C-alpha cells in the first residue's frame, strides 16, 4: 500500500483542528459566560415579565435617553390594555395571510403559508396575544395614541389595497401581491398632526428544534444610514440600546424569519430592547422597538414579514439581506462572507435547480471543492511521497541520536535540506482550505433552504441529527447523540491513526500522538449540536481527502522520479535559503547551549 501521509500532513491537520477547536471553544465559552451575565441581570432588571402581557400605557412616551428607557423599563406589564373593539380584518396573498385589528390598526397574526414549525404547526409572526403596535401622534397640543382608537374599513378597500379610518386619522395598507411586503401610510384629516413615534413590541414563539441555538441567532438588527454593515443587539444576553444616529430600518430576527420595519425617510433615533429568560422555554425572545421617524407630517412605513432567505432579501433595495449571518462576528472571520456570497451561495442555488435532495447537493459541492483544490494539494501529496522515501534515513537518525531531540531535529533539517524537501510543503495547502471551511460554518446555520430538509437519518439538515436522546445532559455535549458527528470523529481518528502508522516516529511525533487523538474527540463535543449539514460536510471532507490523496499519489505521482530527484539533489546540493540557514543556525545554537548546560 502506498504510504502517502507525511509529517507535514500531520502538522497541517493538527493546525486546522487546533484553530477550529479553539474557535468553537471560544464561541461556547462566550455563550455560557453571557448566559451567566444575563442570569445576574434578570435578578436586577424586570424589563419584561414571563407571560405575554401587553405594553403599558406609558411605554409610548419613553424618552430617547437610554437612562430614561431603563428607568421606565416596564415595556410589558401585568396591566393589559382594555380592548374597546375585538373586530379584525383579514387579508392575504399566495405567501401569507394576516389580520389587522380594528383597535389601533395593528398588524397581527402573520401566517406564512409555505413554512411550518419543527412540530408541523403554522409559522405565525406578530401573534395577537403577544404583539402591541402604537403610533404616537401630536395633534393640536395633545398626544394621541393610536392603540386607543378604533378604526373602520372603508368600502373602497380591496383584498390587497385597503383603507382604515378612525375619523381624525387614516391609514392606507397595501399588500404586495407577490412578496412579503406590507406598505402603510398614516395621515391626519387636519394635516396639522405630527406622527412623532412608532412603538412595536412582541415576543417570538419557538419555531426550531433547538431553542438554545434559535436564541443564538435571534436578536434585533438595524442598519444605519450610509453603512453597508448592520449592527445588532447582543444575541447572547438581554440588551437595551438607544440609537441616536439616523437608521434605515430595524429588523426583529428569529433565526430563519424576520419582521422588519422601514420608514420612507428613515428613523431619526431608536430605542431597542431584546430580552429572554433561559429557564423559560415558552418563547424565544421578547422584543421592543421605539422609533422616531424623520418625516412626521405623514408616516410611511414598510413592513417585511417572512423568511430570511438570502436569495429573497438580496433583492431588497435597502440591503435587508445584511441580517443573514454569512460570517462570524469575530473580526478575524468577518471576511469569509466573500466566499459565501460569490462562491458557496451561487453554487448552491445553481445545483438546487437540478437536484431536490440537499444531501446530494452538499456532496456535490464538497466534491467540487476538493477537485478545485487538487492543484494546491498536489505539492502536499508529492511531499508525502518524498517523506516515504526518506523514512529509512529518518529511522537511522532516530536510532543514532535516541532521545536527544535537539540533535535529531538538527540532523533531520539537514537531511531535508540536502534532499530538497520542504518541511512546510504539506501545511500551506491545508491552511488555504480554512477560509472555505469557515465559510461553511457560517453558511449552513444561516441557510433557510436546508431547514426541515431530510437526508438519510437526519430529519432536518439545519439542526443536529439525533439517533438517541440521553436521559441526562453531558457538559459541552448535550443530551443527544449525533450520528454524523460520531462518524466524522471516527474518520478523523482513523485518518490520524493511518498517518501515524506510515510516518517514521520521532521524539517530537511521539509526544504529539496523544494530542492528535484527543483533538478529534474534543471536536466531537463542539460539533454535536451543530447542523447536520455541517457535520455531514466535514465527514465528506475526511473521506474525500483520503480518496483524493490515494488517487493522486497512485496515478499522478511517479515515486521513482521523486526518488531520482532526491538523489540528484543530494549529489548537487543547492544553496540554502535564508530561512533554512537561519533555522539551522538557531538549532545549532540551541544544541551548543544544551551541551554547555550539561557540562555545568
Secondary structure, 3 states (H helix, E strand, C coil): CCCCCCHHHHHHHHHHHHHHHHHHHHHHHHHHHHHHHHHHHHHHCCCCCCCCCCECCCHHHCCCCHHHHHHCCCCECCCCCCCCCCCEEEEECCCEEEEEECECCEEEEEEEEEEECCCCCEEEECCHHHEEEEEEEEECCEEEEHHHCECEECCCCCCCEEEEECCCEEEEEEECCCCCEEEEEEEECCCCCEEEEEEEEEECCCCCCCHHHHHHCEEEEEEECCCCCCEECCCCCCEEEEECCCEEEEEEEECCEEEEEEEEEEEEEEEEEEECCCCCCCCCCEEEEEEEECCCCCEEEEEEEEECCHHHHCCCCCCHHHHCCCCCCCHHHHHHHHHHHHHHHHHHHHHHCCCCCHHHHHHHHHHHHHHHCHHHHHHHHHHHHHHHHHHHHHHHHHHHHCCCHHHHHHHHHHHHHHHCCCCCCCHHHHHHCHHHHHHHHHHHHHCHHHCCCCECCECCCCCCCCCEEEEEEECCCEEEECHHHHHHHHHHHHHHHHHHHHCCCCHHHHHHHHHHHHHHHHHHHHHCCCCHHHHHHHHHHHHHHHHHHHHHHHHCCCHHHHHHHHHHHHHCCCCCCHHHHHHHHHHHHHHHHHHHHHHC
